[in-house]
Amino acid sequence: MTAFLPYGRQTIEDDDIAAVAAALRDDFLTTGPGVARFEAAFAEAVGAPHAIACNSGTAALHLAAMSIGLGRGDTVVVPSLTFLATANAVRYVGAEVAFADVDPDTGLTGPEQVLDAAARATGPVKAVFPVHLNGQAADSRAIAAALSPEVALVEDACHALGAGLRGGDMLMRPIGNCADAAMTCFSLHPVKAVAMGEGGVVTTRDPALAERAMRLRNHGIDRDPAGFRNRDLGFAADGTPNPWYYEMAEPGFNLRAPDLLCALGLSQLGKLPRFISRRQALAALYDDRLAALMPVVKPVPRVAWSGHARHLYAVLIDFAAVGLDRAALMRTLRDRGIGSQVHYTPVHLQPYYTDRYGSLALPGAEAYYARCLSLPLFPTMADGDVDRVVEALADVVGLQA
């Protein structure tokens, strides 16, 4: 029987299993030295001075929102074409969301859409959370240049580990090095470039933001004696710090990533170049095979300013020309052993947000959503799997591959 092809899945190898087994035998399953080892390797991989591990991409976005000081009375511009967590993280801290439109073909937001959303905002815009979609980057550099200096940029790079962004010197810099952003947020969910099971990372160049994020992921606890405010409780009679003592200047959350999962993340991180290379090779095969289905089925176009990590292989389908709605097409593909997914329903259409902000027309996001479909893409796919997907898709839409 032919194996079912999901739209994405993890690649776990023997050395990953051995790394997790070794962590299980270690003294620390959590809050141990394995977290710091993973953070150091991640920071080096993306070229940032600081990386803070946490338990999901959602937690990474939440940590960033807290760390830059967002709260009630603030507004954050968020592209509507994203997963719920990008906007929800803003609401977690009490700030309001101003939804930005996106390009109808790439799904990426840019300076024009960000400024339009800011003009519609009912309160002062304190931050923008651009989303790097499908593995290629929104133009953070251009967005940052269009903003006032006091507006913080926090990148949602949950799709973009391994991607790059061209700087003013036209050199490609890794997403996450925070050349143009205060903080960058990643997900290490199983379908992402590398897997921790569940996991996330925040990167930054600002040591104060890094310190605050590390504190907030652990209940707001500070164990550094240099910062203790209560001298009587914090220090013994001889002036030495009490070894059990800690202080909390502000409440945080338990958003920690355990050593056990960081061991998997560290093992996987060493394979990132290989995984990305394989994804890119498979995407090139898709590009070649899908040329015969143009313009009814066309790949989401590349943008000039970004290197592509190929997290997803998304296509845009003219369903009116096909004469078949998307749900029926997905069911038919599934019956042939091929999974697919829709990334994403625009968040401004979700009931919570329509109840809060009213109806909003964002034609770019709605046009992208109406046509998009993510096809199977993960490193262990064979070249022949791409042929199988394209042939099935061609048959369903009534074209010859």
C-alpha positions in Angstrom: 0.0 0.0 0.0 1.3 3.5 -0.9 2.1 5.5 2.3 0.0 8.5 3.1 1.8 11.8 2.5 0.9 14.5 5.1 1.5 18.1 4.2 4.4 18.1 6.7 6.0 16.0 9.4 9.1 15.7 11.5 12.3 14.0 10.5 13.6 12.0 13.5 16.8 10.0 13.1 18.7 7.6 15.3 21.0 10.3 16.7 18.0 12.3 17.7 16.6 9.4 19.7 20.1 8.8 21.2 20.3 12.5 22.3 16.9 12.3 24.0 17.8 9.0 25.7 21.0 10.5 27.0 19.0 13.5 28.4 16.7 11.1 30.2 19.7 9.6 31.9 21.1 13.0 32.9 20.6 14.7 36.2 18.3 17.4 34.8 15.1 16.8 32.8 14.4 20.5 33.1 16.0 23.8 34.2 19.5 22.3 33.7 22.5 23.0 31.5 21.0 21.5 28.4 18.8 24.5 27.9 21.8 26.9 27.8 23.7 24.6 25.4 20.7 24.6 23.0 20.3 28.4 23.3 24.0 29.0 22.5 23.8 26.8 19.4 20.6 28.5 18.2 22.0 32.0 18.7 25.1 31.0 16.7 22.9 29.5 13.9 21.0 32.7 13.4 23.7 35.2 14.2 22.1 36.7 17.2 23.8 37.4 20.6 20.9 36.1 22.6 18.5 33.2 22.2 15.8 32.4 24.8 14.2 28.9 24.6 10.6 28.5 25.6 7.8 25.9 25.2 6.2 26.9 21.9 6.2 29.5 19.2 3.1 31.0 20.8 5.1 31.4 24.1 7.9 33.0 22.1 5.4 35.7 20.8 3.9 36.1 24.2 7.4 36.6 25.8 8.3 39.1 23.1 5.1 41.1 23.7 5.8 41.2 27.5 9.5 41.9 27.1 9.0 45.0 25.0 6.5 46.3 27.4 3.2 46.1 25.5 0.0 46.6 27.6 -3.3 48.2 27.8 -3.7 51.3 25.7 -1.1 50.1 23.1 -1.9 48.9 19.6 0.1 46.4 17.5 -0.1 46.0 13.7 -0.4 42.3 12.8 -0.9 40.8 9.3 -4.3 39.1 9.1 -2.8 36.2 7.1 -1.2 34.3 9.9 -1.8 31.7 12.6 -4.0 32.9 15.5 -1.1 33.1 17.9 0.4 36.2 16.3 -2.6 38.3 17.2 -3.5 36.4 20.4 -0.1 37.2 21.9 -0.9 40.9 21.6 -4.2 40.3 23.4 -2.6 38.2 26.1 -0.9 41.4 27.4 -4.0 43.6 27.0 -2.9 45.5 23.9 -5.2 45.9 20.8 -4.6 44.5 17.3 -4.8 46.5 14.1 -4.9 44.0 11.2 -2.8 44.7 8.2 -3.6 43.4 4.7 -1.1 41.4 2.6 -0.1 40.9 -0.9 -2.7 38.7 -2.6 -0.1 36.5 -4.3 2.7 36.1 -1.7 0.6 36.5 1.5 3.3 38.9 2.9 2.6 42.3 4.4 4.7 45.3 3.5 5.3 48.9 4.5 2.2 50.2 2.6 -0.2 47.7 4.3 1.4 48.3 7.7 1.1 52.1 7.4 -2.6 51.7 6.3 -3.3 49.5 9.3 -1.6 52.1 11.6 -3.7 54.8 10.1 -6.9 52.8 11.0 -5.7 52.1 14.5 -7.8 53.6 17.3 -4.8 54.0 19.7 -1.1 54.7 19.5 0.9 52.0 17.6 3.7 50.7 19.8 4.8 47.7 17.7 4.5 45.8 14.4 4.6 42.0 14.2 5.4 41.2 10.6 4.9 37.5 9.6 7.4 35.6 7.5 5.1 33.2 5.7 5.7 29.8 4.1 9.4 30.1 4.7 10.1 33.4 3.0 10.4 36.7 4.7 8.3 39.9 4.8 10.6 42.8 4.1 11.4 43.7 7.7 14.0 46.2 6.6 11.6 48.2 4.5 8.9 48.0 7.2 11.3 49.2 9.9 12.4 52.1 7.7 8.8 53.2 7.3 8.2 53.3 11.0 8.9 55.8 13.7 12.0 54.9 15.8 9.8 54.4 18.9 7.7 51.6 17.2 9.2 48.2 18.0 9.5 45.5 15.3 8.9 41.9 16.5 9.2 39.3 13.7 7.0 36.2 13.7 9.5 33.8 12.1 7.7 30.6 13.1 7.9 29.6 9.4 11.3 31.0 8.7 14.1 29.2 10.5 16.8 28.9 7.8 15.5 31.8 5.7 17.4 35.0 5.0 16.8 38.7 4.4 18.9 41.0 2.2 20.3 44.0 4.0 21.2 47.4 2.6 24.5 46.0 1.4 22.5 43.2 -0.4 24.1 40.5 1.7 21.7 37.8 2.9 21.5 37.7 6.7 19.8 34.9 8.6 16.3 35.6 9.9 16.7 35.9 13.6 19.8 38.0 13.7 17.6 40.9 14.6 19.4 43.4 12.3 16.1 45.3 11.9 14.0 43.9 14.7 13.9 44.2 18.5 13.1 40.5 18.8 12.4 37.5 16.5 10.2 34.6 17.4 10.5 31.0 16.2 8.5 27.7 16.5 10.0 24.3 16.7 6.8 22.4 16.3 7.2 19.0 14.5 6.2 20.3 11.1 8.8 23.2 11.3 12.4 23.2 10.0 13.7 21.4 13.1 11.6 19.8 15.8 11.5 19.9 19.6 8.1 18.2 19.9 6.8 21.5 21.2 9.2 24.4 21.5 10.0 28.0 20.6 12.8 30.5 20.7 13.1 34.3 20.9 16.2 36.0 19.7 17.4 39.5 20.3 20.5 41.8 20.2 19.4 43.7 23.3 20.8 42.3 26.5 18.1 44.0 28.6 15.3 42.4 26.5 17.0 39.0 26.7 17.3 39.3 30.5 13.6 40.2 30.9 12.5 37.4 28.6 14.4 34.9 30.6 12.9 36.2 33.8 9.4 36.3 32.4 9.5 32.7 31.1 10.1 31.5 34.7 7.4 33.2 36.8 9.3 36.6 36.8 11.8 35.1 39.2 15.2 36.9 39.7 18.0 35.0 41.4 20.7 37.5 40.8 21.8 38.9 44.2 22.9 42.1 42.5 19.3 43.0 41.9 17.8 42.0 45.3 15.8 44.8 46.8 15.1 43.2 50.2 18.5 43.1 51.8 17.2 41.5 55.1 15.7 38.5 53.3 18.2 38.2 50.6 21.4 38.2 52.5 22.8 36.4 55.6 24.4 38.3 58.5 27.8 38.0 57.0 26.6 39.7 53.8 26.6 36.6 51.6 23.5 35.9 49.5 21.0 33.4 51.0 21.2 30.4 48.6 17.4 29.7 48.6 16.3 33.3 48.0 14.8 34.9 44.9 12.6 37.9 44.2 9.8 38.7 41.8 9.5 42.3 40.6 6.7 41.4 38.2 4.7 38.3 37.5 5.7 36.0 34.7 4.6 32.6 33.4 5.9 29.1 33.3 7.0 29.1 29.6 10.2 27.1 30.1 11.5 24.6 27.7 12.9 21.4 29.5 16.4 20.0 28.9 14.7 16.9 27.5 13.2 18.8 24.6 16.3 21.0 24.2 18.4 17.9 23.7 16.2 17.0 20.7 16.3 20.6 19.5 20.1 20.7 19.7 20.4 17.4 17.8 18.0 18.6 15.1 19.6 22.1 14.8 22.8 20.5 13.5 20.9 19.1 10.6 19.2 22.4 9.6 21.4 23.0 6.5 20.7 19.5 5.3 17.0 19.7 6.0 16.7 23.1 4.2 18.7 21.9 1.2 16.4 18.9 0.8 13.3 21.1 1.1 14.6 23.4 -1.5 15.4 20.5 -3.9 11.9 19.2 -3.5 10.4 22.6 -4.1 12.5 22.9 -7.3 10.9 19.7 -8.5 7.5 21.0 -7.7 8.2 24.2 -9.6 9.2 22.2 -12.6 6.3 19.8 -12.6 3.7 22.4 -11.8 4.6 24.5 -14.8 2.3 22.4 -16.9 -0.7 23.3 -14.7 -0.2 27.1 -15.0 -2.1 29.3 -14.6 -4.9 27.2 -13.0 -2.4 26.0 -10.3 0.6 28.2 -9.6 3.2 28.2 -6.9 3.2 31.2 -4.5 5.8 33.5 -6.1 9.3 34.2 -4.7 10.2 37.7 -3.4 13.6 39.2 -4.3 14.6 40.3 -0.8 14.3 36.9 0.9 16.1 33.6 0.9 13.5 30.9 1.1 13.5 28.2 3.8 10.6 26.3 2.2 8.7 25.6 5.3 5.6 25.0 3.2 5.0 24.4 -0.5 1.9 26.6 -1.1 0.1 27.0 -4.4 -2.7 29.3 -5.6 -5.5 27.5 -7.3 -8.2 29.0 -9.5 -11.1 27.0 -8.1 -13.6 28.6 -10.4 -11.7 27.4 -13.4 -11.4 24.0 -11.9 -15.1 23.8 -11.2 -14.4 22.2 -7.8 -14.4 23.8 -4.4 -11.4 23.5 -2.1 -12.9 21.1 0.4 -13.9 18.7 -2.3 -10.4 18.9 -3.9 -8.8 18.2 -0.5 -11.0 15.3 0.1 -10.3 13.8 -3.3 -6.5 14.2 -2.7 -6.8 12.6 0.7 -8.7 9.6 -0.8 -5.6 9.2 -3.0 -3.2 9.3 0.0 -2.2 12.9 -0.2 -2.6 15.4 2.6 -3.0 19.1 2.2 -3.8 22.1 4.4 -4.9 25.7 4.3 -2.5 28.3 5.8 -4.5 30.4 6.9 -8.0 31.7 7.5 -7.4 35.4 7.9 -7.5 36.2 11.6 -9.6 39.4 11.2 -12.5 37.0 10.1 -12.4 35.1 13.4 -15.5 35.6 15.6 -13.5 36.9 18.6 -11.9 39.6 16.5 -15.1 40.6 14.5 -16.9 40.9 17.8 -14.1 43.1 19.2 -13.3 45.3 16.1 -16.3 44.8 13.8 -16.2 43.8 10.1 -13.1 44.7 8.2 -12.4 44.2 4.5 -8.8 43.2 3.7 -8.9 42.1 0.0 -5.4 40.9 -0.3 -5.6 38.5 2.7 -9.0 37.3 1.5 -7.9 36.8 -2.1 -4.8 34.8 -0.9 -6.9 32.7 1.4 -9.5 31.9 -1.3 -6.8 30.3 -3.5 -4.1 28.9 -1.3 -3.3 25.2 -0.6 -0.2 23.7 1.0 1.0 20.5 -0.6 3.2 17.8 1.0 6.8 19.0 1.8 9.2 17.5 4.3 12.8 16.3 4.1 12.2 12.5 3.9 10.0 12.8 0.8 11.3 11.0 -2.2 11.6 12.7 -5.6 8.9 10.4 -6.8 6.5 11.6 -4.1 6.5 15.0 -5.9 5.5 13.3 -9.1 2.8 11.5 -7.3 1.3 14.7 -5.8 1.4 16.7 -9.0 -0.1 13.8 -11.1 -2.9 13.4 -8.6 -3.5 17.2 -8.5 -3.5 17.4 -12.3 -6.0 14.6 -12.5 -8.3 16.2 -10.0 -8.2 19.6 -11.7 -8.6 18.0 -15.1 -5.2 18.9 -16.6 -2.2 17.0 -17.9 1.0 17.1 -15.8 
